[in-house]
Amino acid sequence: MSNLSLRRNLLGCLWCYHTVLILSPEHGSTICLDPDLLNQDLFVWSPYTISFISVMFVAAPIRLLAYTQLGENFTFQLAKPTKLVKTGMYRYVQHPSYAPLFLMTSAVCFFMMRLDGVAACVLPSALVRVQWLGIAGGIATPIIAFASMTVRVRDEEQMLQKEFGEEWEAYHRQTRRFIPGVF
């Protein structure tokens, strides 16, 4: 199983586990080692939970649309495309799937990966009680994700410049990297 598949499966399991805890609060002690460590605000509808779930429902379709518009040129690994896609979202943005990915990664981090969330059910209680660790992880994960995306974008752009030359240069000058008209 690839690293990417493993991450997807683990994230899917976290979402399912979170959902089970929401739907079966009376069985919390059965399915969670220490339910007293759970922040109950993460398992009810609140402005906090609604905001992060909304980010997922908005960002995920945008990311999927970017994949669809790339067509046969979409790959998870860096690969030479058959053509430079400049239609659809790519008409305005060079990398339209990365801003939604960053938003989704941040939402998962601040909603699903919190130590007082689902993680409290599987991690040792002594670890869950270390508050600064949760804060540090919440700050570090989006920073690492952004740094990783920056490296990937650099590699993609070098490949596109090498493959398409002046066509890429002109496209690169006319469009933004991530957010139309901004960045």
C-alpha positions in Angstrom: 0.0 0.0 0.0 1.4 3.4 -1.0 2.0 6.2 1.5 -0.8 8.2 -0.1 -3.3 5.3 0.1 -2.3 4.7 3.7 -2.9 8.4 4.6 -6.3 8.4 2.8 -7.4 5.2 4.6 -6.3 6.6 8.0 -8.1 9.9 7.4 -11.2 8.0 6.2 -11.1 5.9 9.4 -10.8 9.1 11.5 -13.9 10.6 9.9 -15.8 7.3 10.4 -14.7 7.1 14.0 -15.7 10.7 14.6 -19.1 10.1 13.1 -19.7 7.0 15.3 -18.9 9.1 18.4 -21.4 11.7 17.2 -24.1 9.2 16.5 -23.6 7.1 19.6 -22.7 9.4 22.5 -24.2 6.9 25.0 -21.6 4.3 23.9 -18.6 6.6 24.2 -17.0 4.6 27.0 -17.3 1.5 24.9 -15.7 2.9 21.8 -13.3 5.4 23.4 -10.6 4.5 25.9 -11.1 7.7 27.9 -14.2 9.6 26.8 -13.6 12.2 29.5 -10.7 13.6 27.5 -13.0 14.4 24.5 -13.9 18.0 23.9 -17.7 17.5 23.5 -17.9 20.7 21.4 -16.2 18.9 18.6 -19.1 16.4 18.4 -22.1 18.7 18.2 -23.2 21.3 15.7 -21.5 24.6 16.6 -20.0 27.5 14.7 -16.6 25.8 15.1 -17.7 22.5 13.7 -19.8 24.0 11.0 -17.0 26.2 9.8 -14.6 23.4 9.3 -17.1 21.0 7.7 -18.1 23.9 5.4 -14.5 24.3 4.3 -14.4 20.6 3.4 -17.7 20.8 1.4 -16.5 23.9 -0.5 -12.8 23.1 -1.0 -13.2 19.4 -2.0 -15.3 19.9 -5.1 -13.0 22.7 -6.3 -10.0 20.3 -5.9 -11.9 17.6 -7.8 -12.9 20.0 -10.5 -9.2 20.9 -11.0 -8.4 17.2 -11.4 -11.2 16.8 -13.9 -10.2 19.8 -16.0 -6.6 18.4 -16.2 -8.1 15.2 -17.7 -5.4 12.7 -18.8 -2.7 15.1 -17.6 -3.7 14.6 -13.9 -1.3 12.5 -11.9 -0.3 12.4 -8.2 3.3 12.0 -9.1 5.2 14.5 -11.2 4.8 13.5 -14.9 5.2 15.3 -18.2 1.8 16.5 -19.5 0.8 16.0 -23.1 -0.4 19.7 -23.3 -0.4 22.9 -21.3 -4.0 23.1 -19.9 -5.2 26.8 -20.0 -8.9 26.4 -19.9 -11.5 26.2 -17.1 -10.0 27.2 -13.8 -6.5 27.0 -15.3 -7.5 30.0 -17.4 -7.1 32.1 -14.2 -4.9 30.0 -11.9 -1.9 27.9 -12.6 -2.4 25.5 -9.6 -6.1 25.5 -8.7 -6.0 22.4 -6.6 -3.4 23.6 -4.1 -5.4 26.3 -2.3 -8.3 23.9 -1.7 -5.8 21.3 -0.5 -4.2 23.7 1.9 -7.7 24.7 3.3 -8.7 21.0 3.6 -5.4 20.1 5.3 -5.9 23.0 7.8 -9.5 22.0 8.4 -8.6 18.4 9.1 -5.8 19.5 11.4 -7.9 21.9 13.4 -11.0 19.7 13.5 -10.0 16.0 13.2 -6.4 15.8 14.4 -6.9 17.7 17.7 -5.7 15.8 20.7 -9.0 16.5 22.5 -10.9 15.0 19.5 -10.8 11.5 18.1 -7.1 11.2 18.9 -8.1 11.3 22.6 -9.7 7.9 22.2 -6.6 6.1 20.9 -3.6 8.1 22.4 -2.3 7.6 26.0 -4.1 10.1 28.3 -0.8 11.5 29.5 0.0 12.6 25.9 -3.5 14.0 25.4 -3.2 16.2 28.5 -0.1 18.0 27.2 -1.8 21.1 25.9 1.2 22.7 24.2 1.7 19.5 22.1 -1.8 19.9 20.5 -1.2 23.6 19.8 2.3 22.9 18.3 0.9 20.2 16.1 -2.0 22.4 15.0 0.4 25.1 14.0 3.1 22.9 12.5 0.9 20.8 10.3 -0.4 23.5 8.0 3.1 25.1 7.8 4.6 21.7 6.8 1.8 21.2 4.3 2.4 24.7 2.8 6.1 24.0 2.6 5.5 20.7 0.9 3.1 22.3 -1.6 5.7 25.0 -2.3 8.3 22.4 -3.2 5.8 20.5 -5.4 4.8 23.7 -7.2 8.4 24.6 -7.8 9.1 21.2 -9.3 5.9 21.3 -11.5 6.8 24.8 -12.8 10.4 23.8 -13.6 9.0 20.8 -15.6 6.4 22.9 -17.4 8.9 25.5 -18.3 11.3 22.9 -19.7 8.5 21.1 -21.5 6.6 24.1 -23.0 9.1 26.9 -22.9 7.8 30.3 -24.2 4.1 29.0 -24.1 4.6 28.4 -20.3 6.4 31.7 -19.8 3.5 33.6 -21.3 0.9 31.6 -19.4 2.9 32.1 -16.2 3.0 35.9 -16.7 -0.8 36.1 -17.4 -2.0 34.0 -14.5 -1.6 33.7 -10.7 -0.4 30.6 -8.9 -3.1 29.9 -6.4 -5.8 32.6 -6.1 -7.0 34.6 -9.1 -5.8 38.2 -9.0 -4.1 37.8 -5.6 -1.4 35.1 -5.3 
